[in-house]
Amino acid sequence: MTFRLAPMQSGPRLLAPAPRRLRDRHGRGIRGPVFAPGIPARRTKSDEFDATAVEAFADIDARWHDELSGLDVAVDDIPGMLPRGENPEDWELVTWPEEVTADGPVPLARLMPAAVDAQGRPTRAQIILFRRPLELRATDDDLLELLREVLTQQVATYLGVDEDTVEDGPER
């Protein structure tokens, strides 16, 4: 038995994708994508959380819009700050600064005041919501209420007023 090497073929014909079937099989039309390109098949938990956070902040912003014009709201998955110490029993004794809203040793949100970054550019004040700790502490039905409570605390800290004043709105 002998083998013979065939000459290699090249060119656009070999590099082009295989032709699609253009015929209409069984009279049901040509197959196409179920969802348009770039559109996710379903909303992710992160997208749902973002929408709930926007809804929770909208109530506060409607009352305090002028005072909150220099404030941004951001969402981070998990807090980058955790209590120090190797013994978890010591974590329950952690006291957080006023700009951090926490559930025991776990931060839920943080107010970052306006400042100047490392390049010398001014930054705006922002409330950072930590998505995973908040999701773990509320059911889907209770998440909106928890976000309103946390945002009310953070806005009260930002404005330097108590939480009842934030809920009632400014006196005009």
N, C-alpha and C positions, 0 to 999 in steps of 0.2 A: 504494500500500500504506500503510495506516495502522496505527499502534500505539496501543494503549490501555493505560494504567497500571492494574493491578489493585490493589485495596486490600490493604494489608499484613496478614498474619495474625500473631497473636501468641498467647501463652498457653502453658499447660503441655503441650499436645499437640505443639508444635513444639520444646520444650526437652527433652522426654523422649527417652531413647535408643530406637533402633529396636527393635521387638519381636524377641525371639529365636525361632528356630524351635523349636517345642515337639514337633514330630512325630518319630517314630522312623523314620528313613529306612533302608530295606533291612533292617529287623529287628535292627539291631545296638545299639540303645539310644541314648539321648540323649548327645551329646558333652559331656564335662566336662573340667576341667583335668587334665593329666597329673600334675602335682605340686600339692600343697596350697598355698594362698597363704602366702607368708612363708617357705616352705622352699626353699632353693636346690636346683637340679637336681643339683648335684654339690658336693663339698667343695672349697673354694678351696685354693690352695697355702698361703695364710696360715693357714687353719683346720688344715690338716695339720701345719704347723710348730708351731702352738700345742699341738696334741695331743701331738706328739713332745717338746716342751719340758716339758710337764706330766709325761709318762712319765719323762723323764730326771731331773727334780727329785724325783720321788716316792721314788726309791731313797735319795737323800741325806736327804730330809726324814724318812723312816722311821727313820733312825739318829739324826738330830740334831733331832728335832721340837721339844723344849723349848728348845734353844739358838737355833733359827731362828724362834721365834714372832714376833719383831719384824722379820722380813725378808719383803719382797715380791719377786716375780719378775715382770718386765714384758717385753714385746716391742716393739721399735721397728723400723721397716722398714730405715732406714739410720742410721749414726751422724751426729750433728750436729757432731762434732769431727773434723777432719782435720789432717794435718801441715801446718805452715806452710812457705812458700817456693814460689817459682815453678819451681824446677828439680826435676823428679821424681827425679833422682839423689840429691838431698839427703834425700828422703823415706825412703830405706832406712836412713838413719842416725838416724832418730827413735827416741827412748827414751820410752816411755810410763810414767806413774806406776804404782805397784803395783796400784791398783784397776782398771786397764784391762788386759784380756786382748786381745792383738792378734796378727795375723799380719803381721809387718813393719810397713808403714805403715798397715795397715787394722785399726781396732778391731773386735773381735768381740763384746765384752761390757764392761760397766762397772758397778762397784759405786758406788752413790751412798749415802754414809753418812746416818744420821738427822740431821736439821737442823731449822731453823725457816724457813718460807717468808716471802715478802715481806709477807704480812699478819700475821705473828707466830704462825702456827699451827705446831705441831710436825709434821714429816713422818717417815714410817718409812723405814728403810734399804731400798734396793731394788737388785736386780741387773737391769740392762737388757741383754737379748740383742738383738743387731742381726741381724734375719732375713736380709736379702739377702746380706751378706758370709758368713754361716754357710752358707746354701744353696749359694752359689757354690763353697765349699770342700769340699763333701761330696756324694756321691751320695745318693739316697734311702735306700739301705741303710746308709750310713755316718753319716748325720746324727745318729742317736740316740747313737752313740759319741762323736762330736764334741761334741754338747751336754753329755753327761755329763762330758767332760774340761773343757770351759769352765766349767760350773757347779761342778765340784769346785775349780777354781782360784779362782773367785770366792767360794765359801763358805769356803775356807781363808783367804782374805784377810779376809773378814768376821769369822771366828772367831779369827783371829790364830794359826792352827796351820798345820802343813805339809799338803800334799795327801794324803800317805799316811795321816795321822791321820783326815782326812775320809773316806777310803775305808774305813778299818777301823772307824770309829765311836768314840764316846766310851767311855772306860774307866769302868765303873760297878761 
